[in-house]
Amino acid sequence: MRLSKSLLLLCVLLLASVLSAAQTQTQPLLPDTPAGRQCAAWLENFNRGDRDAFRAFLEHSYPSALEDLDRDMQFRRMTGGFDFRKLEDSTPTKISVLVQEHDSDQFGRMTLEVDEAEPHHITKLDLRAIPRPAEFPLPHLSQSELVAAARAEIEKQVAADHFSGAVLVVKDGKPVLSEADGLADREHKIPNTLKMKFRIGSMNKMFTAVSTLQLVQAGKLGLQDPIGKYLTDYPNKDVAAKVTIHQLLTHTGGTGDIFGPEFEAHRLELRTLTDYIKLYGKRDLKFEPGSRWEYSNYGFVLLGAIIETVSGQSYYEYVREHIYAPVDVMPAGA
């Protein structure tokens, strides 16, 4: 996934308030057990963001995860690391803790298991996003405090070159904060404006998901149907027979990503969904569908192609007619 520089408004606001509150809280301690020590070491090395240091840690404590080093470093850049917030369960060889993204209000549950024997290698590490627990309520800000906190956070992120975009805060249909920050063109020092158009990147996936579920609701698609039912000429028949619509939606299909050497070599040729399928459609699955989660841009390319096949419209025509157009005619406040 390639990350857009445009941040979601809600993330900016929650980040500003949560970071301020978190600084005043006393951090709990992890238990002095093999699993507890490895959990603390993983968090410390991951949070540093030093690729070489994290690689050295993995080589010593979690060698089976070395193949995911690049993904983990990208994850570190996205999250800013994790703060340990609560111990849920602990044995000498297994620990479950609640953590919070350092750069947002998102909570996660981290479960880690280690070998019984020295050096207690990590054998399993599972980290999943969860709803914010009720015992960690978000602080409430007045409107003026919220706007001030948002502006302060935006300024900090712009100064660190972590944000370039537009921000809009609306209450009861009226803007309370509307501004553009950062540069639209770094080379020519052109600043952003409120009329600037941005690529929305993977936020398009929400429209793909809504379109897919509209077609499911209309009885034209089945969530458990294999993709080959709709993409009848899909090049890899094993993929077509095994991967379901539901697995594409949940990034559990094993269909892989689009970015990499092949994309760079052919990116100027990739103009339609069919072009992507011609390039990637013959490759095998990365893992057995449903056995694990892995973000897949290509999976949503396939959903787009299925939407076109089932609806008889181009993806863009379908989204424009069935999502954008209905919203355009909704009354204010609906």
Contacts in CASP RR format, 6 or more apart in sequence:
PFRMAT RR
TARGET T0000
AUTHOR 0000-0000-0000
METHOD contacts of the structure
MODEL  1
MRLSKSLLLLCVLLLASVLSAAQTQTQPLLPDTPAGRQCAAWLENFNRGD
RDAFRAFLEHSYPSALEDLDRDMQFRRMTGGFDFRKLEDSTPTKISVLVQ
EHDSDQFGRMTLEVDEAEPHHITKLDLRAIPRPAEFPLPHLSQSELVAAA
RAEIEKQVAADHFSGAVLVVKDGKPVLSEADGLADREHKIPNTLKMKFRI
GSMNKMFTAVSTLQLVQAGKLGLQDPIGKYLTDYPNKDVAAKVTIHQLLT
HTGGTGDIFGPEFEAHRLELRTLTDYIKLYGKRDLKFEPGSRWEYSNYGF
VLLGAIIETVSGQSYYEYVREHIYAPVDVMPAGA
1 202 0 8 1.000
1 257 0 8 1.000
1 259 0 8 1.000
1 295 0 8 1.000
1 297 0 8 1.000
2 201 0 8 1.000
2 202 0 8 1.000
2 259 0 8 1.000
3 78 0 8 1.000
3 202 0 8 1.000
4 198 0 8 1.000
4 199 0 8 1.000
4 200 0 8 1.000
4 201 0 8 1.000
4 202 0 8 1.000
4 203 0 8 1.000
5 163 0 8 1.000
5 164 0 8 1.000
5 165 0 8 1.000
5 198 0 8 1.000
6 164 0 8 1.000
6 165 0 8 1.000
6 166 0 8 1.000
6 198 0 8 1.000
6 200 0 8 1.000
7 157 0 8 1.000
7 163 0 8 1.000
7 165 0 8 1.000
7 167 0 8 1.000
9 167 0 8 1.000
9 168 0 8 1.000
9 169 0 8 1.000
11 104 0 8 1.000
12 150 0 8 1.000
12 153 0 8 1.000
12 154 0 8 1.000
12 157 0 8 1.000
12 163 0 8 1.000
12 167 0 8 1.000
13 146 0 8 1.000
13 149 0 8 1.000
13 150 0 8 1.000
13 153 0 8 1.000
13 169 0 8 1.000
14 104 0 8 1.000
14 105 0 8 1.000
14 138 0 8 1.000
15 103 0 8 1.000
15 104 0 8 1.000
15 105 0 8 1.000
15 153 0 8 1.000
16 149 0 8 1.000
16 150 0 8 1.000
16 152 0 8 1.000
16 153 0 8 1.000
17 105 0 8 1.000
17 138 0 8 1.000
17 139 0 8 1.000
17 141 0 8 1.000
17 146 0 8 1.000
17 149 0 8 1.000
18 100 0 8 1.000
18 104 0 8 1.000
18 105 0 8 1.000
18 138 0 8 1.000
18 139 0 8 1.000
19 153 0 8 1.000
20 139 0 8 1.000
20 149 0 8 1.000
21 138 0 8 1.000
21 139 0 8 1.000
22 83 0 8 1.000
22 100 0 8 1.000
27 83 0 8 1.000
27 84 0 8 1.000
27 85 0 8 1.000
28 84 0 8 1.000
28 85 0 8 1.000
28 86 0 8 1.000
28 87 0 8 1.000
30 36 0 8 1.000
30 37 0 8 1.000
30 39 0 8 1.000
30 40 0 8 1.000
30 84 0 8 1.000
30 87 0 8 1.000
30 95 0 8 1.000
30 97 0 8 1.000
31 87 0 8 1.000
31 90 0 8 1.000
31 95 0 8 1.000
33 90 0 8 1.000
33 91 0 8 1.000
33 92 0 8 1.000
33 93 0 8 1.000
33 95 0 8 1.000
34 92 0 8 1.000
34 93 0 8 1.000
34 114 0 8 1.000
34 116 0 8 1.000
34 120 0 8 1.000
35 90 0 8 1.000
35 91 0 8 1.000
35 92 0 8 1.000
35 93 0 8 1.000
35 94 0 8 1.000
35 95 0 8 1.000
35 112 0 8 1.000
35 113 0 8 1.000
35 114 0 8 1.000
35 120 0 8 1.000
36 90 0 8 1.000
36 95 0 8 1.000
36 112 0 8 1.000
37 120 0 8 1.000
38 61 0 8 1.000
38 112 0 8 1.000
38 114 0 8 1.000
38 120 0 8 1.000
38 122 0 8 1.000
39 84 0 8 1.000
39 95 0 8 1.000
39 97 0 8 1.000
39 110 0 8 1.000
39 112 0 8 1.000
40 84 0 8 1.000
41 57 0 8 1.000
41 61 0 8 1.000
42 57 0 8 1.000
42 61 0 8 1.000
42 62 0 8 1.000
42 112 0 8 1.000
42 122 0 8 1.000
42 125 0 8 1.000
43 82 0 8 1.000
43 84 0 8 1.000
43 99 0 8 1.000
45 53 0 8 1.000
45 54 0 8 1.000
45 57 0 8 1.000
46 54 0 8 1.000
46 72 0 8 1.000
46 76 0 8 1.000
46 81 0 8 1.000
46 82 0 8 1.000
47 76 0 8 1.000
47 80 0 8 1.000
47 81 0 8 1.000
47 82 0 8 1.000
47 102 0 8 1.000
48 54 0 8 1.000
49 73 0 8 1.000
49 76 0 8 1.000
49 81 0 8 1.000
51 69 0 8 1.000
51 73 0 8 1.000
54 69 0 8 1.000
54 72 0 8 1.000
54 73 0 8 1.000
54 76 0 8 1.000
55 66 0 8 1.000
55 69 0 8 1.000
58 65 0 8 1.000
58 66 0 8 1.000
58 69 0 8 1.000
59 66 0 8 1.000
60 119 0 8 1.000
61 119 0 8 1.000
61 120 0 8 1.000
61 121 0 8 1.000
61 122 0 8 1.000
62 121 0 8 1.000
62 122 0 8 1.000
62 125 0 8 1.000
63 121 0 8 1.000
64 123 0 8 1.000
65 72 0 8 1.000
65 122 0 8 1.000
65 125 0 8 1.000
79 101 0 8 1.000
79 102 0 8 1.000
79 103 0 8 1.000
79 104 0 8 1.000
79 106 0 8 1.000
80 101 0 8 1.000
80 102 0 8 1.000
80 103 0 8 1.000
81 101 0 8 1.000
81 102 0 8 1.000
81 103 0 8 1.000
82 99 0 8 1.000
82 100 0 8 1.000
82 101 0 8 1.000
82 102 0 8 1.000
82 108 0 8 1.000
82 110 0 8 1.000
83 99 0 8 1.000
83 100 0 8 1.000
83 101 0 8 1.000
83 102 0 8 1.000
84 97 0 8 1.000
84 98 0 8 1.000
84 99 0 8 1.000
85 97 0 8 1.000
85 98 0 8 1.000
85 99 0 8 1.000
85 100 0 8 1.000
85 107 0 8 1.000
85 136 0 8 1.000
86 97 0 8 1.000
86 98 0 8 1.000
86 133 0 8 1.000
86 135 0 8 1.000
87 95 0 8 1.000
87 96 0 8 1.000
87 97 0 8 1.000
88 96 0 8 1.000
88 97 0 8 1.000
88 98 0 8 1.000
88 109 0 8 1.000
89 95 0 8 1.000
89 96 0 8 1.000
90 96 0 8 1.000
92 116 0 8 1.000
93 113 0 8 1.000
93 114 0 8 1.000
93 115 0 8 1.000
93 116 0 8 1.000
93 120 0 8 1.000
94 111 0 8 1.000
94 112 0 8 1.000
94 113 0 8 1.000
94 114 0 8 1.000
95 111 0 8 1.000
95 112 0 8 1.000
96 109 0 8 1.000
96 110 0 8 1.000
96 111 0 8 1.000
96 112 0 8 1.000
97 109 0 8 1.000
97 110 0 8 1.000
98 107 0 8 1.000
98 108 0 8 1.000
98 109 0 8 1.000
98 110 0 8 1.000
98 130 0 8 1.000
98 133 0 8 1.000
99 107 0 8 1.000
99 108 0 8 1.000
99 109 0 8 1.000
99 110 0 8 1.000
99 127 0 8 1.000
100 106 0 8 1.000
100 107 0 8 1.000
100 108 0 8 1.000
100 136 0 8 1.000
101 107 0 8 1.000
101 108 0 8 1.000
105 132 0 8 1.000
105 138 0 8 1.000
106 129 0 8 1.000
106 132 0 8 1.000
107 129 0 8 1.000
107 130 0 8 1.000
107 131 0 8 1.000
107 132 0 8 1.000
107 133 0 8 1.000
107 136 0 8 1.000
108 127 0 8 1.000
108 128 0 8 1.000
108 129 0 8 1.000
108 130 0 8 1.000
109 127 0 8 1.000
109 128 0 8 1.000
109 130 0 8 1.000
110 125 0 8 1.000
110 126 0 8 1.000
110 127 0 8 1.000
111 124 0 8 1.000
111 125 0 8 1.000
111 126 0 8 1.000
111 127 0 8 1.000
112 122 0 8 1.000
112 124 0 8 1.000
112 125 0 8 1.000
112 126 0 8 1.000
113 122 0 8 1.000
113 123 0 8 1.000
113 124 0 8 1.000
113 125 0 8 1.000
114 120 0 8 1.000
114 121 0 8 1.000
114 122 0 8 1.000
114 123 0 8 1.000
115 121 0 8 1.000
115 123 0 8 1.000
132 138 0 8 1.000
141 149 0 8 1.000
143 171 0 8 1.000
143 176 0 8 1.000
146 169 0 8 1.000
147 169 0 8 1.000
147 176 0 8 1.000
147 177 0 8 1.000
150 167 0 8 1.000
150 169 0 8 1.000
150 177 0 8 1.000
151 177 0 8 1.000
151 179 0 8 1.000
154 163 0 8 1.000
154 167 0 8 1.000
154 179 0 8 1.000
154 181 0 8 1.000
155 181 0 8 1.000
157 163 0 8 1.000
158 164 0 8 1.000
158 181 0 8 1.000
158 182 0 8 1.000
163 181 0 8 1.000
163 182 0 8 1.000
164 181 0 8 1.000
164 182 0 8 1.000
164 183 0 8 1.000
164 184 0 8 1.000
164 192 0 8 1.000
165 180 0 8 1.000
165 181 0 8 1.000
165 182 0 8 1.000
165 184 0 8 1.000
165 192 0 8 1.000
165 196 0 8 1.000
165 198 0 8 1.000
166 179 0 8 1.000
166 180 0 8 1.000
166 181 0 8 1.000
166 192 0 8 1.000
166 194 0 8 1.000
166 196 0 8 1.000
166 198 0 8 1.000
167 177 0 8 1.000
167 178 0 8 1.000
167 179 0 8 1.000
167 180 0 8 1.000
167 181 0 8 1.000
168 175 0 8 1.000
168 177 0 8 1.000
168 178 0 8 1.000
169 175 0 8 1.000
169 176 0 8 1.000
169 177 0 8 1.000
169 178 0 8 1.000
170 176 0 8 1.000
173 332 0 8 1.000
173 333 0 8 1.000
178 194 0 8 1.000
179 194 0 8 1.000
180 191 0 8 1.000
180 192 0 8 1.000
180 193 0 8 1.000
180 194 0 8 1.000
180 196 0 8 1.000
181 192 0 8 1.000
182 191 0 8 1.000
182 192 0 8 1.000
183 189 0 8 1.000
183 190 0 8 1.000
183 191 0 8 1.000
183 192 0 8 1.000
184 190 0 8 1.000
184 191 0 8 1.000
184 192 0 8 1.000
184 193 0 8 1.000
184 196 0 8 1.000
202 297 0 8 1.000
204 300 0 8 1.000
205 300 0 8 1.000
207 319 0 8 1.000
207 323 0 8 1.000
208 300 0 8 1.000
208 303 0 8 1.000
208 304 0 8 1.000
208 307 0 8 1.000
208 315 0 8 1.000
208 319 0 8 1.000
209 249 0 8 1.000
209 303 0 8 1.000
210 323 0 8 1.000
211 304 0 8 1.000
211 307 0 8 1.000
211 315 0 8 1.000
211 318 0 8 1.000
211 319 0 8 1.000
211 322 0 8 1.000
211 323 0 8 1.000
212 221 0 8 1.000
212 245 0 8 1.000
212 249 0 8 1.000
212 303 0 8 1.000
212 306 0 8 1.000
212 307 0 8 1.000
214 322 0 8 1.000
215 221 0 8 1.000
215 307 0 8 1.000
215 310 0 8 1.000
215 311 0 8 1.000
216 222 0 8 1.000
216 223 0 8 1.000
216 245 0 8 1.000
220 310 0 8 1.000
220 311 0 8 1.000
221 230 0 8 1.000
221 245 0 8 1.000
221 306 0 8 1.000
221 310 0 8 1.000
222 245 0 8 1.000
223 244 0 8 1.000
223 245 0 8 1.000
223 246 0 8 1.000
223 249 0 8 1.000
224 244 0 8 1.000
224 245 0 8 1.000
224 246 0 8 1.000
225 244 0 8 1.000
225 245 0 8 1.000
226 240 0 8 1.000
226 241 0 8 1.000
226 242 0 8 1.000
226 243 0 8 1.000
226 244 0 8 1.000
227 234 0 8 1.000
227 239 0 8 1.000
227 240 0 8 1.000
227 243 0 8 1.000
227 244 0 8 1.000
227 245 0 8 1.000
227 248 0 8 1.000
227 302 0 8 1.000
227 306 0 8 1.000
228 234 0 8 1.000
228 240 0 8 1.000
228 241 0 8 1.000
230 306 0 8 1.000
230 309 0 8 1.000
230 310 0 8 1.000
231 240 0 8 1.000
231 277 0 8 1.000
231 302 0 8 1.000
231 305 0 8 1.000
231 306 0 8 1.000
231 309 0 8 1.000
234 240 0 8 1.000
234 277 0 8 1.000
234 281 0 8 1.000
235 277 0 8 1.000
235 278 0 8 1.000
235 281 0 8 1.000
235 282 0 8 1.000
236 281 0 8 1.000
236 282 0 8 1.000
236 283 0 8 1.000
236 284 0 8 1.000
238 284 0 8 1.000
238 285 0 8 1.000
239 255 0 8 1.000
239 281 0 8 1.000
239 284 0 8 1.000
239 285 0 8 1.000
242 285 0 8 1.000
242 288 0 8 1.000
242 289 0 8 1.000
243 253 0 8 1.000
243 254 0 8 1.000
243 255 0 8 1.000
243 285 0 8 1.000
243 289 0 8 1.000
243 302 0 8 1.000
244 253 0 8 1.000
244 289 0 8 1.000
245 303 0 8 1.000
245 306 0 8 1.000
247 253 0 8 1.000
247 254 0 8 1.000
247 289 0 8 1.000
247 290 0 8 1.000
248 255 0 8 1.000
248 296 0 8 1.000
248 299 0 8 1.000
248 300 0 8 1.000
248 302 0 8 1.000
248 303 0 8 1.000
249 303 0 8 1.000
250 293 0 8 1.000
251 293 0 8 1.000
251 294 0 8 1.000
251 295 0 8 1.000
251 296 0 8 1.000
251 299 0 8 1.000
252 289 0 8 1.000
252 290 0 8 1.000
252 291 0 8 1.000
252 292 0 8 1.000
252 293 0 8 1.000
252 294 0 8 1.000
253 285 0 8 1.000
253 287 0 8 1.000
253 289 0 8 1.000
253 290 0 8 1.000
253 296 0 8 1.000
253 299 0 8 1.000
254 285 0 8 1.000
254 286 0 8 1.000
254 287 0 8 1.000
254 288 0 8 1.000
254 289 0 8 1.000
254 290 0 8 1.000
254 292 0 8 1.000
254 294 0 8 1.000
254 296 0 8 1.000
255 285 0 8 1.000
255 286 0 8 1.000
255 296 0 8 1.000
255 298 0 8 1.000
255 299 0 8 1.000
255 302 0 8 1.000
256 286 0 8 1.000
256 294 0 8 1.000
256 296 0 8 1.000
256 298 0 8 1.000
256 299 0 8 1.000
257 295 0 8 1.000
257 296 0 8 1.000
257 297 0 8 1.000
257 298 0 8 1.000
258 276 0 8 1.000
258 280 0 8 1.000
258 297 0 8 1.000
258 298 0 8 1.000
258 301 0 8 1.000
259 297 0 8 1.000
262 279 0 8 1.000
262 280 0 8 1.000
263 270 0 8 1.000
266 279 0 8 1.000
269 275 0 8 1.000
269 279 0 8 1.000
270 276 0 8 1.000
270 279 0 8 1.000
273 301 0 8 1.000
273 304 0 8 1.000
273 305 0 8 1.000
273 308 0 8 1.000
273 315 0 8 1.000
274 305 0 8 1.000
276 298 0 8 1.000
276 301 0 8 1.000
277 301 0 8 1.000
277 302 0 8 1.000
277 305 0 8 1.000
280 298 0 8 1.000
286 294 0 8 1.000
287 294 0 8 1.000
304 315 0 8 1.000
305 315 0 8 1.000
307 315 0 8 1.000
307 318 0 8 1.000
308 314 0 8 1.000
308 315 0 8 1.000
308 318 0 8 1.000
311 318 0 8 1.000
313 321 0 8 1.000
END
